[in-house]
Structures are given as C-alpha cells and as structure tokens.
Amino acid sequence: MLLELHVRNLALIERADVEFGAGLNILTGETGSGKSIFMGSVNMGLGGKVPKDMVRRGAEYAYIELIFSVDGEKGRILREMGVNPDEDGTLIISRKIMPSRSVSRINDETVTIGRLREITGLLLDIHGQHEHQSLLYKSKHLEILDCFAGAEKLKKSLGEEYRRYCGLAETAQGFCADEETRRREADFLRFEVDEIEGAALKAGEEEELTKAYRRFMGSRRIVEALSAAYSAVTAVDVGEARKGVERAAEYEEELDKLKDQLFDAEAILNDVAHGISSYLDSMVFDEEEFHRVEERLDVIHGLEAKYGAGTEAVLQALEEKKRRLDELENYDGLRLKAEQELRESRERLEGLCAQLSQVRQKAAEGLAERIKKSLLELNFLDVEFEIAFRRLEKYTAHGFDDVEFLISTNPGESVKPLGMVASGGELSRIMLAIKTVLADTDDVPTLIFDEIDTGISGRTAQKVSEQLAVISGSRQVICITHLPQIASMADCHFEMAKEPKDAKTVTTIRRLDGEQQIVELARLLGGVEITGAVLQNAREMKELAEETKSRVRE
C-alpha cells in the first residue's frame, strides 16, 4: 500500500508530507484548496504528463516521492520484473521535475517513464472523472469483462495467433500479380541479381579500396608538386650569373664577395635538384593499379547508389531480390502453401476466439448479476443491467466479440447503452459498483477515487460511503470528497487548505484527530457557521459511520 507522499515546490504546494494509513483515507477541503493539485502530484509521480508551469515560482525544480510497502505475491512479481523492494518491503518512487525535463527513479535507479508506469500500475490505480467517462466506450466494457473472467492465458494465446494470422494474410495477399507482370518483374530481378553478383562484392572491400585510393592520390600530388619544384630549380642559371660576376670581378675586387655567394648558391641549388630527383626516382606510382582501384570504386559506388548505402546494404538487397525471384519462379507452389497456412491459422484463430467468447459469455452472466446487485446497494431504486454480445465482422487481437453494457434505471424501460441513459452521477456509481465487484479479482493494493461523489447526495451518498467502506476493508482506498456522508467513513482523515505565507499562498495538508474530524464534518454539514447542533449532528454521523463500517466489513 501507499505509506507516504512527499511533495516539494509543486504549484501552490511548497512542502507537503502525508502518511497514509490502511483502510479508507479521506481528503476534504474547501473548493480551490488544492485537492486537484494533490491528485496531479500523484499522477505525475506515477509517470503522468506534467502540465506547464507546475514548478513553484522561485524554485529550480519540483519533487514528488511516493513510498510503498510491498510484500507477498506483489513483491515476487516485482522482483521477476527486475525491481527489488528493500528487505522490509519498502519501495521508493520519485520524480524530479525541472522546467525542461524530468528524472524518475525507483529505489534510486533511474528509469524511463514507460518503465515507471509499468511498475506503478501494479501498485496503485486512480479513478477520476476521466475513468468514469471511459464507461461510455465499449472497449472499456470488454476490458472489465475480461478482468472479471480471468482469461489472461487464453487471451495471450489468441493475441499471438492473431499476429501470426495477420502476417500470413499479408503474405497471401502478395500473390495477386498476373503472369505478364510476374514475368517482367522476374526479368528485371534477374538483371539486378546478375549485376550485383557479377560485381562480386566483399564485406569491408570498399573501406580498403578507399584507403588505397587516398594513398594513390597523395602520391600523385607529391609527384606533381616535386616535379614543378624541380623544373623551377633547374630553370635558374646560377652558373651563367656566376661567370658574369667573375668577369666583372677582374676589374673590381669588391665583387669577389658576390662571386663567392653565387658559387654557394649554385652548389645549394644543384644539391636541391639532386635531392628532388633522387626522391622522385625512389617513388613508385603504379598507374595501372591506381586506375584499377578507381574503376572498382566506381562500380561499388554505382551499386550503392542503386541498391543502398554501403556494401552490407547492397548485399542485403541482393538476398531480398533473390528471395523475391525465387517466389516468382515458384509462384504457384508458394501461393498454394501460403493459402494453406492462412486457412490453418484462420481455423486456429476461429477456435481460440470461440473459446474466449464462451468464457466471456459465461462470466458475463455472473458479472451482470453482481453489478446489478451492487447498483441496488448504491441506491438505484429499480435497475436492470445486461451485457450484450455481437460478433465483429473481422478478427482482432482481442477476439471477435463486441461487448456493450446496457442499463435501465426506470421501471418499464428497456435496457439501453450507458451513454444514452446514465448521467455523470450514475456513471460514477456504476464505476464504483464495478470496482466493488472486481475487488476479489483486481489485485492492485491501493485505489484512489477522485470525484466519486459527482452528482450525488442524501441517501445515495450514504450508500456510496458504505461501498467504499466495503472495498477499503480488503485494500487501501484514498478518496477525495466534499460529502460528509463519505468523509464520516474515514479511517484516516486529511484536510487540505490554502494559507498565506511570506506574501504567497500555499496549500497545506494535515491529518485530523478525532475531534478535528468532527469539526471538519460539521463544516461539510453546516457551511460557514458551525453551531452546537451541527457539531452534535457531525458527532452522531461519525459514530453511526463507525458502526456501519464494523457491520459491512464483517
């Protein structure tokens, strides 16, 4: 069950710490006190969507932490899923919400939102206005019936066969081309297969050729550059310049220095020319091998442009084309085989669907009767409830049943779909009745009800409170309400309120003791002015609720 909830810097909640108890936990408060924020914090902590601007103004991040106690079968299932509660069964789930992202953890291990939802779905179930409205959709009706029927193993087998059937149907559908079309396709495939096989591609070949090509290109550029340098060096006639200076130096001794410099320059240039020539002579550039590499790369790149990026992709395309060519060359035999396999799969699927339908129809009788009984206990004075079956025109992963809940709440009226009959208040009671019936089959240890009291009051509210007491006798229930009849049933009662703090408004949550519960019930009963008579009425209501809980939980 859910032991604790800790919230920091979420919307109007600066800090909230709630320790829940077993049985029925009730939250009450004035309209606008933050009950919706509380529900939002739990939803977000469980992996729900985070609305914009949920981080409290002035805070860097919001933080939500839920501490669960897990034992028995539930603990075993979690361990099989790779989640290990502490030795005492404690499991801590947290979510840190920042303006641009959020981080979720289970026992300090960072997890994805999908993983978080998968795990928390085993621990806690939230039922709010959206959940009530989901009763208007027939897909929800099938989900409820299957939960009651407990045919998970059969549904799994059916789902696997359905996926196999869809694959075979797609394969069989591919055998629809006429003979001329098949001939043209086969001819083109043979050309493509021959083209790829003729190239004799090898894995890793392109990389090796590319390296060799780069080396060749580097060598070619070196040769071109050194050849140009050699031409430039040898084009300079320093010897002739030296001779001219020597003749002039015969008449002017000061030119001897220039003569010596030109002599040195001539020697240096000769050395440079010799060095370049020696390096060029030592280089080996195989022009024929270079052209072979270049042409081979052109072939490979041409195939890649047609059949896929990379040698691996081209070779994979080759296998696919050979497979398709084999299909075309053995078209009739493969078509007959595919049709036979499809027929066999359809027969198996039909059998599984029929078997599941029988299980559902048998379970539907008991479910309808028990829901009707629960609805009468929830102050439906005259009610008829049926589960209608219709066969779908095609198979689905859930079988061929189209299931719909039908109800009549007035004497003499025929049953009709829920959406045509039930009001908002009736939908909430119908969902509560269903949850009561499923209590023995649904093993989620904690249920949260939000707006369970929508559209109800008086005796109906009293009946709803009794049903909540029944459910909370076998599991933990957390309920947000504004009705005193429901609040009086609390095993643990919490009040939510808005308070000014440091020029800001904050939402607080506190647990009420015995006398504080009476005062809160009186507020719910009497409004602004709480008189002695209202307090006495609240006290009597609480005492009666305790007696009722003892009776209904026996």
C-alpha positions as CSV (number, residue, x, y, z in Angstrom):
1,M,0.0,0.0,0.0
2,L,1.0,3.7,-0.2
3,L,2.7,4.6,3.0
4,E,3.8,8.2,2.4
5,L,3.6,11.0,-0.2
6,H,6.1,13.9,-0.1
7,V,5.7,16.9,-2.4
8,R,8.1,19.8,-2.8
9,N,7.6,23.0,-4.8
10,L,4.7,21.9,-7.0
11,A,2.3,24.7,-8.0
12,L,0.9,26.0,-4.7
13,I,2.4,23.2,-2.6
14,E,5.7,24.4,-1.1
15,R,6.0,21.3,1.1
16,A,3.6,18.5,1.9
17,D,4.2,15.3,3.8
18,V,1.3,12.8,4.1
19,E,1.5,9.5,5.9
20,F,-1.4,7.3,4.8
21,G,-3.0,4.5,6.7
22,A,-4.7,1.3,5.9
23,G,-8.4,1.2,5.0
24,L,-10.2,4.3,3.9
25,N,-8.2,7.6,3.7
26,I,-10.4,10.6,3.1
27,L,-9.2,14.1,1.9
28,T,-11.5,17.1,2.2
29,G,-11.1,20.8,1.9
30,E,-12.8,24.0,0.6
31,T,-13.2,24.4,-3.2
32,G,-9.9,25.6,-4.6
33,S,-7.9,24.4,-1.6
34,G,-5.6,22.3,-3.9
35,K,-7.3,18.9,-4.0
36,S,-6.8,18.8,-7.8
37,I,-3.1,19.6,-7.2
38,F,-2.8,16.7,-4.8
39,M,-4.3,14.3,-7.5
40,G,-2.0,15.9,-10.0
41,S,1.1,15.2,-7.9
42,V,0.2,11.6,-7.5
43,N,-0.5,11.3,-11.2
44,M,2.8,12.9,-12.1
45,G,4.7,10.8,-9.6
46,L,3.3,7.7,-11.3
47,G,4.6,8.9,-14.7
48,G,1.7,11.1,-15.8
49,K,2.1,14.1,-18.1
50,V,3.5,17.2,-16.5
51,P,1.5,20.4,-17.3
52,K,3.4,23.6,-18.0
53,D,4.4,25.9,-15.1
54,M,4.0,23.2,-12.4
55,V,7.3,24.1,-10.7
56,R,6.6,26.6,-7.9
57,R,7.7,30.1,-8.7
58,G,11.2,30.8,-7.4
59,A,12.1,27.1,-7.2
60,E,14.5,25.3,-9.5
61,Y,12.6,22.1,-9.6
62,A,9.6,20.2,-8.1
63,Y,10.0,16.9,-6.4
64,I,7.4,14.1,-5.8
65,E,8.1,11.0,-3.7
66,L,5.8,8.0,-3.1
67,I,6.8,5.3,-0.6
68,F,5.1,2.0,-0.9
69,S,5.1,-1.2,1.2
70,V,5.2,-4.2,-1.0
71,D,5.0,-7.9,0.2
72,G,3.8,-11.3,-0.8
73,E,2.8,-12.1,-4.4
74,K,3.2,-8.5,-5.5
75,G,6.7,-8.4,-4.2
76,R,7.5,-11.6,-6.1
77,I,6.1,-10.2,-9.4
78,L,8.2,-7.0,-9.0
79,R,11.3,-9.0,-8.4
80,E,10.7,-11.0,-11.6
81,M,10.4,-7.6,-13.4
82,G,13.8,-6.6,-12.0
83,V,12.5,-4.3,-9.3
84,N,13.7,-5.2,-5.8
85,P,12.0,-3.7,-2.8
86,D,14.1,-3.4,0.4
87,E,14.2,-6.2,2.9
88,D,11.2,-4.7,4.8
89,G,9.3,-4.4,1.5
90,T,9.8,-0.7,1.1
91,L,9.7,0.7,-2.5
92,I,10.5,4.4,-3.1
93,I,9.4,6.0,-6.3
94,S,10.4,9.6,-7.0
95,R,10.2,12.1,-9.8
96,K,12.2,15.3,-10.1
97,I,10.5,17.8,-12.4
98,M,12.6,20.6,-14.0
99,P,11.4,23.3,-16.4
100,S,12.8,21.4,-19.4
101,R,12.8,17.8,-18.3
102,S,12.1,15.3,-15.5
103,V,14.0,12.4,-13.9
104,S,12.2,9.4,-12.5
105,R,13.7,6.8,-10.1
106,I,12.7,3.6,-8.5
107,N,14.8,2.9,-5.3
108,D,17.4,5.4,-6.7
109,E,17.6,3.6,-10.1
110,T,16.8,6.0,-12.9
111,V,14.0,4.6,-15.1
112,T,12.1,5.7,-18.2
113,I,8.5,7.0,-18.0
114,G,7.3,3.8,-19.7
115,R,9.1,1.7,-17.1
116,L,7.7,3.8,-14.3
117,R,4.1,3.4,-15.5
118,E,4.6,-0.3,-15.9
119,I,5.7,-0.7,-12.3
120,T,3.3,1.7,-10.6
121,G,0.4,0.2,-12.5
122,L,0.8,-2.8,-10.3
123,L,0.7,-0.8,-7.1
124,L,-1.9,1.9,-7.5
125,D,-5.0,2.6,-9.6
126,I,-6.5,6.1,-9.9
127,H,-10.2,6.6,-10.8
128,G,-11.3,10.1,-11.6
129,Q,-13.8,11.8,-13.8
130,H,-12.0,10.6,-16.9
131,E,-12.2,7.0,-15.7
132,H,-16.0,7.3,-15.1
133,Q,-16.4,8.7,-18.6
134,S,-14.5,5.8,-20.1
135,L,-17.6,3.7,-19.3
136,L,-19.1,5.3,-22.4
137,Y,-16.7,3.4,-24.6
138,K,-17.4,-0.3,-25.4
139,S,-13.7,-1.1,-25.3
140,K,-13.7,-0.4,-21.6
141,H,-16.6,-2.8,-21.2
142,L,-14.6,-5.6,-22.8
143,E,-11.7,-4.8,-20.6
144,I,-13.8,-5.0,-17.4
145,L,-15.4,-8.3,-18.5
146,D,-12.0,-9.8,-19.3
147,C,-10.7,-8.8,-15.9
148,F,-13.7,-10.5,-14.2
149,A,-13.4,-13.6,-16.4
150,G,-9.7,-14.1,-15.7
151,A,-8.8,-15.5,-19.1
152,E,-5.4,-13.9,-19.4
153,K,-3.6,-17.1,-20.6
154,L,-6.2,-17.7,-23.3
155,K,-6.1,-14.0,-24.4
156,K,-2.3,-14.2,-24.7
157,S,-2.5,-17.3,-27.0
158,L,-5.2,-15.6,-29.1
159,G,-3.1,-12.5,-29.5
160,E,-0.1,-14.5,-30.6
161,E,-2.2,-16.4,-33.2
162,Y,-3.8,-13.2,-34.4
163,R,-0.4,-11.6,-35.1
164,R,0.6,-14.8,-36.9
165,Y,-2.6,-14.7,-38.9
166,C,-2.1,-11.1,-39.9
167,G,1.4,-11.9,-41.2
168,L,0.2,-14.8,-43.2
169,A,-2.7,-12.8,-44.6
170,E,-0.2,-10.1,-45.8
171,T,1.9,-12.8,-47.4
172,A,-1.0,-14.4,-49.2
173,Q,-2.3,-11.0,-50.4
174,G,1.1,-10.5,-52.1
175,F,0.3,-13.3,-54.5
176,C,-2.0,-11.3,-56.7
177,A,0.1,-10.3,-59.8
178,D,-0.9,-11.6,-63.3
179,E,1.5,-13.7,-65.3
180,E,2.8,-10.9,-67.6
181,T,3.5,-8.7,-64.6
182,R,5.3,-11.5,-62.8
183,R,7.4,-12.2,-65.9
184,R,8.5,-8.6,-66.3
185,E,9.4,-8.4,-62.6
186,A,11.3,-11.6,-62.7
187,D,13.3,-10.5,-65.8
188,F,14.3,-7.2,-64.1
189,L,15.2,-9.0,-60.9
190,R,17.4,-11.4,-62.8
191,F,19.2,-8.4,-64.3
192,E,19.7,-6.8,-60.9
193,V,20.9,-10.1,-59.3
194,D,23.3,-10.7,-62.1
195,E,24.6,-7.1,-61.8
196,I,25.3,-7.4,-58.1
197,E,26.6,-10.9,-58.2
198,G,28.8,-10.0,-61.2
199,A,30.5,-7.3,-59.1
200,A,31.5,-10.0,-56.5
201,L,31.3,-7.6,-53.6
202,K,33.1,-8.4,-50.4
203,A,32.4,-7.1,-46.9
204,G,35.0,-4.5,-46.0
205,E,36.3,-4.2,-49.6
206,E,35.1,-0.6,-50.0
207,E,37.0,0.6,-47.0
208,E,40.2,-1.0,-48.1
209,L,39.9,0.4,-51.6
210,T,39.1,3.9,-50.3
211,K,42.3,3.8,-48.2
212,A,44.4,2.7,-51.2
213,Y,42.8,5.4,-53.4
214,R,43.7,8.1,-50.9
215,R,47.3,6.8,-50.8
216,F,47.5,6.9,-54.6
217,M,46.0,10.4,-54.7
218,G,48.6,11.5,-52.1
219,S,51.4,10.0,-54.1
220,R,50.2,11.7,-57.3
221,R,50.0,15.1,-55.7
222,I,53.6,14.6,-54.2
223,V,55.0,13.8,-57.7
224,E,53.2,16.7,-59.3
225,A,54.4,19.2,-56.7
226,L,58.1,17.9,-56.7
227,S,58.2,17.9,-60.5
228,A,57.1,21.5,-60.5
229,A,59.7,22.3,-57.9
230,Y,62.5,20.5,-59.9
231,S,61.6,22.4,-63.0
232,A,61.7,25.7,-61.1
233,V,65.1,24.9,-59.5
234,T,66.7,23.7,-62.7
235,A,65.4,26.7,-64.7
236,V,67.6,29.1,-62.7
237,D,71.0,29.5,-64.5
238,V,73.2,30.5,-61.5
239,G,76.4,29.3,-63.2
240,E,76.0,31.8,-66.0
241,A,75.4,34.5,-63.4
242,R,78.5,33.5,-61.5
243,K,80.6,33.6,-64.7
244,G,79.4,37.2,-65.4
245,V,80.3,38.3,-61.9
246,E,83.7,36.6,-62.2
247,R,84.5,38.6,-65.4
248,A,83.4,41.8,-63.6
249,A,85.5,41.0,-60.5
250,E,88.7,41.0,-62.6
251,Y,88.2,44.8,-62.7
252,E,86.7,45.3,-59.2
253,E,87.9,43.3,-56.2
254,E,84.8,44.3,-54.2
255,L,82.7,41.9,-56.4
256,D,84.6,38.9,-55.1
257,K,82.1,38.6,-52.3
258,L,79.2,38.3,-54.8
259,K,81.1,35.8,-56.7
260,D,81.5,33.6,-53.7
261,Q,77.8,33.9,-52.8
262,L,76.8,32.9,-56.3
263,F,79.1,30.0,-56.1
264,D,77.5,28.8,-52.9
265,A,74.0,29.4,-54.4
266,E,74.9,27.3,-57.4
267,A,76.1,24.4,-55.1
268,I,72.9,24.6,-53.0
269,L,70.6,24.6,-56.0
270,N,72.4,21.7,-57.5
271,D,72.1,19.8,-54.2
272,V,68.3,20.6,-54.1
273,A,67.8,19.5,-57.7
274,H,69.7,16.3,-57.0
275,G,67.7,15.6,-53.9
276,I,64.4,16.2,-55.6
277,S,65.5,13.9,-58.5
278,S,66.6,11.2,-56.1
279,Y,63.2,11.3,-54.2
280,L,61.3,11.1,-57.4
281,D,63.4,8.2,-58.6
282,S,62.7,6.4,-55.4
283,M,58.9,6.8,-55.5
284,V,56.8,4.1,-57.1
285,F,53.4,5.1,-58.5
286,D,51.6,2.2,-60.2
287,E,49.4,4.0,-62.7
288,E,47.7,0.7,-63.8
289,E,46.9,-0.2,-60.1
290,F,45.6,3.3,-59.5
291,H,43.2,3.0,-62.4
292,R,42.1,-0.5,-61.2
293,V,41.2,0.9,-57.7
294,E,39.5,3.9,-59.2
295,E,37.3,1.8,-61.5
296,R,36.5,-0.7,-58.8
297,L,35.3,2.1,-56.5
298,D,33.2,3.5,-59.3
299,V,31.5,0.1,-59.7
300,I,30.8,-0.2,-55.9
301,H,29.5,3.4,-55.6
302,G,27.3,2.8,-58.6
303,L,25.7,-0.2,-57.0
304,E,25.3,1.6,-53.7
305,A,23.5,4.5,-55.5
306,K,21.0,1.9,-56.9
307,Y,20.6,-0.6,-54.1
308,G,21.6,1.0,-50.7
309,A,24.3,2.9,-48.9
310,G,27.2,0.6,-48.1
311,T,28.3,-2.8,-49.2
312,E,26.3,-4.5,-46.5
313,A,23.1,-2.8,-47.7
314,V,23.8,-3.9,-51.3
315,L,24.4,-7.5,-50.3
316,Q,21.2,-7.5,-48.2
317,A,19.3,-6.1,-51.2
318,L,20.8,-9.0,-53.2
319,E,19.4,-11.6,-50.8
320,E,15.9,-9.9,-50.8
321,K,15.9,-9.8,-54.6
322,K,17.0,-13.5,-54.8
323,R,14.2,-14.4,-52.4
324,R,11.6,-12.5,-54.4
325,L,12.9,-14.0,-57.6
326,D,12.6,-17.5,-56.1
327,E,9.0,-16.6,-55.1
328,L,8.2,-15.6,-58.7
329,E,9.9,-18.7,-60.2
330,N,8.0,-20.9,-57.8
331,Y,4.9,-18.7,-57.7
332,D,2.1,-21.2,-57.9
333,G,3.6,-23.6,-55.3
334,L,4.3,-20.8,-52.8
335,R,0.9,-19.3,-53.3
336,L,-0.8,-22.6,-52.5
337,K,1.4,-23.0,-49.5
338,A,0.6,-19.5,-48.2
339,E,-3.1,-20.0,-48.7
340,Q,-3.0,-23.3,-46.9
341,E,-1.1,-21.8,-43.9
342,L,-3.5,-18.9,-43.8
343,R,-6.5,-21.3,-43.7
344,E,-4.9,-23.3,-40.9
345,S,-4.2,-20.1,-39.0
346,R,-7.7,-18.9,-39.5
347,E,-9.1,-22.1,-38.2
348,R,-6.9,-21.9,-35.1
349,L,-7.9,-18.3,-34.6
350,E,-11.6,-19.0,-35.0
351,G,-11.3,-21.8,-32.4
352,L,-9.5,-19.5,-29.9
353,C,-12.0,-16.7,-30.5
354,A,-14.9,-19.0,-30.0
355,Q,-13.3,-20.5,-26.8
356,L,-12.7,-17.0,-25.4
357,S,-16.2,-15.9,-26.3
358,Q,-17.7,-18.8,-24.4
359,V,-15.6,-17.9,-21.4
360,R,-16.8,-14.3,-21.6
361,Q,-20.4,-15.2,-22.1
362,K,-20.4,-17.5,-19.1
363,A,-18.6,-14.8,-17.0
364,A,-21.0,-12.1,-18.3
365,E,-24.0,-13.7,-16.6
366,G,-22.4,-13.6,-13.2
367,L,-20.8,-10.2,-13.7
368,A,-24.1,-8.6,-14.8
369,E,-26.0,-10.1,-11.8
370,R,-23.4,-8.9,-9.3
371,I,-23.2,-5.4,-10.8
372,K,-27.0,-5.2,-10.7
373,K,-26.9,-6.2,-7.0
374,S,-24.2,-3.7,-6.2
375,L,-26.1,-0.9,-8.1
376,L,-29.2,-1.6,-6.0
377,E,-27.0,-1.2,-2.9
378,L,-25.9,2.1,-4.3
379,N,-29.5,3.4,-4.2
380,F,-30.5,2.6,-7.8
381,L,-34.1,2.0,-6.8
382,D,-35.0,0.0,-9.9
383,V,-32.3,-1.1,-12.3
384,E,-31.7,-3.7,-15.0
385,F,-28.2,-4.4,-16.2
386,E,-27.2,-6.6,-19.1
387,I,-24.1,-7.4,-21.1
388,A,-24.8,-7.6,-24.8
389,F,-22.6,-9.6,-27.3
390,R,-22.3,-9.0,-31.0
391,R,-19.8,-10.8,-33.4
392,L,-17.5,-8.4,-35.2
393,E,-17.1,-8.8,-39.0
394,K,-13.3,-9.4,-38.6
395,Y,-10.9,-10.9,-36.1
396,T,-9.0,-8.7,-33.7
397,A,-6.2,-9.3,-31.2
398,H,-9.0,-9.5,-28.5
399,G,-11.2,-11.9,-30.4
400,F,-14.4,-11.4,-32.4
401,D,-16.6,-10.2,-29.5
402,D,-18.1,-6.7,-29.5
403,V,-19.3,-6.3,-25.9
404,E,-21.5,-3.5,-24.6
405,F,-23.0,-2.8,-21.1
406,L,-26.8,-2.0,-21.2
407,I,-28.8,-0.5,-18.4
408,S,-32.3,0.6,-17.5
409,T,-32.8,2.8,-14.4
410,N,-36.5,3.3,-14.7
411,P,-39.3,0.7,-14.4
412,G,-40.8,-0.4,-17.7
413,E,-37.9,0.9,-19.8
414,S,-35.9,-1.4,-22.0
415,V,-32.1,-1.5,-21.4
416,K,-30.0,0.9,-23.5
417,P,-26.3,1.7,-23.8
418,L,-24.8,3.6,-20.9
419,G,-24.2,6.7,-22.9
420,M,-27.9,7.0,-23.7
421,V,-29.1,6.6,-20.1
422,A,-26.5,7.3,-17.4
423,S,-25.8,10.8,-16.0
424,G,-22.5,11.8,-14.6
425,G,-23.5,10.8,-11.1
426,E,-24.8,7.5,-12.3
427,L,-21.6,6.8,-14.2
428,S,-19.5,7.4,-11.0
429,R,-21.8,4.9,-9.1
430,I,-21.7,2.4,-11.9
431,M,-17.8,2.5,-11.8
432,L,-17.8,2.1,-8.0
433,A,-20.2,-0.9,-8.4
434,I,-17.8,-2.4,-10.9
435,K,-14.8,-1.8,-8.7
436,T,-16.7,-3.4,-5.8
437,V,-17.4,-6.5,-7.9
438,L,-13.9,-6.7,-9.2
439,A,-12.3,-6.3,-5.7
440,D,-11.7,-10.1,-5.5
441,T,-10.1,-10.3,-8.9
442,D,-8.3,-7.0,-9.1
443,D,-5.1,-7.3,-7.0
444,V,-4.0,-3.6,-7.1
445,P,-3.4,-2.8,-3.4
446,T,-4.3,0.9,-3.5
447,L,-7.2,2.6,-5.2
448,I,-7.6,6.4,-5.4
449,F,-11.1,7.8,-6.1
450,D,-11.5,11.4,-7.3
451,E,-14.9,12.9,-7.8
452,I,-16.6,9.6,-6.8
453,D,-19.4,11.8,-5.4
454,T,-20.1,13.7,-8.6
455,G,-23.8,14.4,-8.9
456,I,-24.9,12.5,-5.7
457,S,-26.2,13.5,-2.3
458,G,-28.5,12.3,0.5
459,R,-29.2,8.6,0.8
460,T,-27.3,7.8,-2.4
461,A,-24.2,9.4,-0.8
462,Q,-24.7,7.2,2.3
463,K,-24.8,4.1,0.1
464,V,-21.7,5.1,-1.8
465,S,-19.9,5.6,1.5
466,E,-20.9,2.1,2.6
467,Q,-19.5,0.6,-0.7
468,L,-16.2,2.5,-0.1
469,A,-16.1,1.0,3.4
470,V,-16.5,-2.5,1.9
471,I,-13.7,-2.0,-0.7
472,S,-11.4,-0.5,1.9
473,G,-11.9,-3.5,4.1
474,S,-9.6,-5.5,1.8
475,R,-7.3,-2.9,0.4
476,Q,-6.2,0.7,0.8
477,V,-8.6,3.4,-0.6
478,I,-7.8,7.1,-0.9
479,C,-10.8,9.2,-1.7
480,I,-11.2,13.0,-2.3
481,T,-14.7,14.1,-1.4
482,H,-16.9,17.1,-0.3
483,L,-19.7,15.0,1.1
484,P,-20.0,14.4,4.9
485,Q,-21.6,11.0,4.4
486,I,-18.4,9.8,2.7
487,A,-16.0,11.7,4.9
488,S,-17.5,10.2,8.1
489,M,-16.4,6.7,7.0
490,A,-12.7,7.7,7.1
491,D,-10.2,5.5,8.9
492,C,-7.7,8.4,8.3
493,H,-9.0,11.9,7.6
494,F,-6.8,14.7,6.0
495,E,-7.7,18.3,5.4
496,M,-6.4,20.4,2.6
497,A,-6.3,24.2,3.0
498,K,-4.8,27.3,1.5
499,E,-2.8,29.6,3.8
500,P,-0.9,32.9,3.3
501,K,2.9,32.6,3.9
502,D,5.5,35.2,3.2
503,A,3.2,37.2,0.9
504,K,2.4,33.9,-1.0
505,T,-0.4,31.4,-1.0
506,V,0.5,27.8,-0.1
507,T,-1.5,24.6,0.1
508,T,-1.2,22.5,3.3
509,I,-2.3,19.0,4.2
510,R,-2.8,17.9,7.8
511,R,-4.1,14.7,9.4
512,L,-7.1,15.3,11.6
513,D,-7.5,13.7,15.0
514,G,-10.9,12.6,16.5
515,E,-12.3,16.0,17.5
516,Q,-10.8,17.7,14.4
517,Q,-12.6,15.2,12.2
518,I,-15.9,16.2,14.0
519,V,-15.2,19.9,13.3
520,E,-14.5,19.1,9.6
521,L,-17.6,17.1,9.3
522,A,-19.6,19.9,10.8
523,R,-18.1,22.3,8.2
524,L,-19.2,20.0,5.5
525,L,-22.7,19.8,7.0
526,G,-23.2,23.4,8.1
527,G,-21.1,25.6,5.9
528,V,-19.7,28.9,7.3
529,E,-21.4,28.9,10.7
530,I,-20.9,25.8,12.8
531,T,-23.4,25.7,15.7
532,G,-23.5,23.3,18.6
533,A,-26.4,21.5,16.9
534,V,-24.3,21.0,13.8
535,L,-21.4,19.7,15.9
536,Q,-23.7,17.2,17.6
537,N,-25.0,16.1,14.2
538,A,-21.5,15.6,13.0
539,R,-20.6,13.6,16.1
540,E,-23.6,11.3,15.6
541,M,-22.8,10.9,11.9
542,K,-19.2,9.8,12.8
543,E,-20.5,7.3,15.5
544,L,-23.0,5.9,13.0
545,A,-20.3,5.6,10.4
546,E,-18.1,3.6,12.7
547,E,-21.0,1.2,13.5
548,T,-21.7,0.8,9.7
549,K,-18.1,0.1,8.9
550,S,-18.0,-2.7,11.5
551,R,-21.1,-4.2,10.1
552,V,-20.3,-4.0,6.3
553,R,-16.7,-5.3,6.8
554,E,-17.7,-8.4,8.8
